[in-house]
Amino acid sequence: MNAMTQGLRSIVPTIALIAVLAMAPVAPEAGNMLFLVAGALGFSLMWPEAIVQVRRPIVWMPLAGLVLVATAYGISAGANGLVGLLYFAPLLAIWPLVTLLQSSGRPQLALLSGVLALCGASGAAIMAMFEVQSTGTTRAGGLVANPIHFADVALLVGSTALIGALVVKARWRFMFGLAPVMALIAVLLSGTRGAVVAVVAMLAIAVVTAVLHRLFSLRLMLALGVCLIVVVAGFLVLGGAQISGVQRVLADIAATLSSGAPTDGSTALRLQMYLGGFRAFLEAPIVGHGPLAFTAVADGLADTSFGGAPHLHNDLADMAASAGLFGVGAYILFLLAPVVEIIRSPEKPGKRANVVLIATLVAGFFTMGLTNAMFGILTVTVTFAAICAITGLLAAPE
C-alpha cells in the first residue's frame, strides 16, 4: 500500500467525524454532503480488510436490514420502489468507515470525536440562543434546519461527546460533561417535546445500565439523583418553565393527568398518523405498501385526514406501513446494531462504560423516533451512521 493510499485511509474517517460531529449541528447540508462523500471514498479504500469486518454486528446488521427493505420495496412497488433505499443511503457508509477506523489510531480518534462533538453541541447552543435573541422565536433551529431535527442532532452529538471523558484520564476530562448541557440548551430553546422526553429516557437508561454494570454505587447514584432534583427545582424556580420546550412538555403532562392524553392539535394529528399507519400495516403486513404510497394509504385509512405528510412521525409506523414485517425487522436490525456490537466486543478496560454510553445513545434515538421520523431524515440518519462507526471504534480490540 503506497503512502498516499495510507494517508487517505486515515483522512477519510476523520473527515466523516468532522462532518457529523462538528458541522451537522450547525450546518447540516454541508455536513451531510461531506459525510456521504467520505463514505463513498471509503468504499474504494476499505479492501481487503472489509471482508473480515463484515462479520461484525455493526456491519452485517445494517446491511441485512437494507436487504430486507430492498426486498419489501421491490415486491410491493417494483423497480420504482427501490428508490426508497436512498432514504437509508447513509447507513451504507458504516461498513467502510468501521473498516478504516479499525486500522487508524483509535485512542486519538476517540478523543477527537469527543472534542468535535463538544464543539458541535456548543455551536448548536450558541445558534439557538442567537436565534431566540435576534428573532424572538419560541422554537429555535429554523435558521439551521427544522427545529425538531435540529434538537435531535444536537442531543445525539452532545451525548456522543462523553466519549472524550472515557478516553481522557486527566481531570480536564470533565469538560466533556459540558456538551450534554449545551445540547440541552439547544433542545429546550427548540421547543421540541420529543427531544425533551428523550433526555429523560437517556438519563434513566444511563443510570440503570451504570448501576447494573457497577460503575457507581447505589449510594452515589441516589446522591446524584437528589442533586438532579435540586438542580431541576432551582431551574424551575428561576423561570425555566418559561422556556418553550419546558412549557410544551408541562402542558402535555397537565393534559395527560386531566384527560388521559395531550389535547393539542399537533398530538391529535400524530395520533391519526399512527392509527392510519397501523391500519395500513394490517392491509399489507408482509411487505407493506412501498416507500412512495404508504403515507397516502395511511391517510385514507385514518379517521381524519392528516394531509400530504411525507412520513408518519414515527419510525416504527413508517417502517411497518412502507415495508411490513420486513421493515419492522430492518428497523430492529438498524437500531440494535450498535448495542449488539458493543456488548459482544472483547473484554477490556472501559468496556462497561462504553456499553452505558452506546445504550444511552440508542435509547435517545429510539425515543425521539416515537414522535418523529428519524431513519429516512438525512441529517439524523447520517448522525446515526456516525454513531455506528464510533461504536465500531470503541468495540475494536486493543
HUDAZI-V576680 format. One record per residue. RES is the residue in one small letter. OMEGA is omega in whole degrees, -180 to 180 (999 if undefined). Layout:
res:omega
RES:OMEGA
RES:OMEGA
This chain:
res:omega
m:-177
n:-175
a:-179
m:179
t:179
q:178
g:179
l:180
r:177
s:-175
i:-173
v:178
p:177
t:177
i:180
a:179
l:178
i:-177
a:-176
v:-171
l:-178
a:-173
m:-173
a:-180
p:-176
v:179
a:-170
p:-178
e:179
a:179
g:179
n:-178
m:-180
l:179
f:-179
l:177
v:179
a:178
g:179
a:177
l:-179
g:180
f:-180
s:-176
l:-168
m:-177
w:2
p:-176
e:-176
a:-179
i:179
v:-175
q:-177
v:179
r:-177
r:-180
p:-178
i:178
v:-172
w:-179
m:174
p:179
l:178
a:177
g:178
l:177
v:178
l:180
v:180
a:179
t:-179
a:-179
y:179
g:-180
i:-173
s:-175
a:179
g:-177
a:179
n:-179
g:-179
l:174
v:-180
g:177
l:179
l:178
y:-176
f:-175
a:-180
p:-179
l:177
l:-179
a:-178
i:-176
w:-180
p:-178
l:176
v:180
t:-178
l:178
l:-180
q:-176
s:-180
s:178
g:-170
r:180
p:-180
q:-180
l:176
a:177
l:178
l:178
s:179
g:-180
v:180
l:-180
a:176
l:178
c:-180
g:179
a:178
s:177
g:179
a:179
a:180
i:178
m:-180
a:179
m:179
f:-178
e:178
v:-178
q:-174
s:-177
t:-178
g:-179
t:175
t:-179
r:180
a:179
g:-180
g:178
l:-178
v:-178
a:168
n:-178
p:-180
i:-179
h:176
f:-179
a:-179
d:-178
v:180
a:-179
l:-179
l:-180
v:179
g:179
s:179
t:-178
a:-179
l:174
i:178
g:180
a:179
l:-177
v:-176
v:179
k:-179
a:-177
r:-177
w:177
r:-178
f:178
m:178
f:175
g:176
l:-175
a:177
p:178
v:178
m:177
a:179
l:176
i:179
a:-180
v:-178
l:-180
l:178
s:-178
g:-177
t:-176
r:-179
g:179
a:177
v:177
v:179
a:177
v:179
v:180
a:-180
m:176
l:-179
a:180
i:180
a:-179
v:-177
v:-179
t:178
a:178
v:-179
l:179
h:175
r:175
l:179
f:175
s:179
l:179
r:179
l:180
m:177
l:178
a:178
l:178
g:178
v:178
c:180
l:179
i:179
v:180
v:179
v:179
a:178
g:178
f:-180
l:180
v:-178
l:175
g:-180
g:-180
a:179
q:178
i:-170
s:-179
g:179
v:180
q:-177
r:178
v:179
l:178
a:178
d:179
i:180
a:180
a:179
t:180
l:-176
s:-175
s:177
g:179
a:174
p:-173
t:-178
d:-177
g:-180
s:179
t:179
a:179
l:179
r:180
l:176
q:176
m:-179
y:179
l:179
g:178
g:179
f:179
r:176
a:177
f:-180
l:179
e:179
a:-170
p:-175
i:-176
v:175
g:-174
h:180
g:-174
p:-175
l:-173
a:-169
f:-180
t:178
a:178
v:179
a:179
d:180
g:-178
l:179
a:178
d:179
t:-179
s:178
f:173
g:-175
g:180
a:179
p:179
h:-173
l:177
h:176
n:-177
d:-176
l:178
a:179
d:-177
m:-179
a:-178
a:-176
s:-175
a:175
g:-180
l:175
f:180
g:177
v:177
g:178
a:179
y:179
i:179
l:179
f:-170
l:-174
l:-178
a:179
p:-178
v:180
v:-180
e:-175
i:178
i:-178
r:-180
s:-179
p:177
e:179
k:178
p:178
g:-178
k:-178
r:177
a:177
n:178
v:179
v:-178
l:-177
i:177
a:179
t:179
l:180
v:178
a:178
g:179
f:179
f:-178
t:178
m:177
g:177
l:-177
t:177
n:177
a:175
m:174
f:-178
g:172
i:-166
l:-175
t:-178
v:177
t:175
v:179
t:178
f:178
a:178
a:177
i:177
c:179
a:178
i:176
t:177
g:177
l:-179
l:-175
a:-177
a:178
p:180
e:999
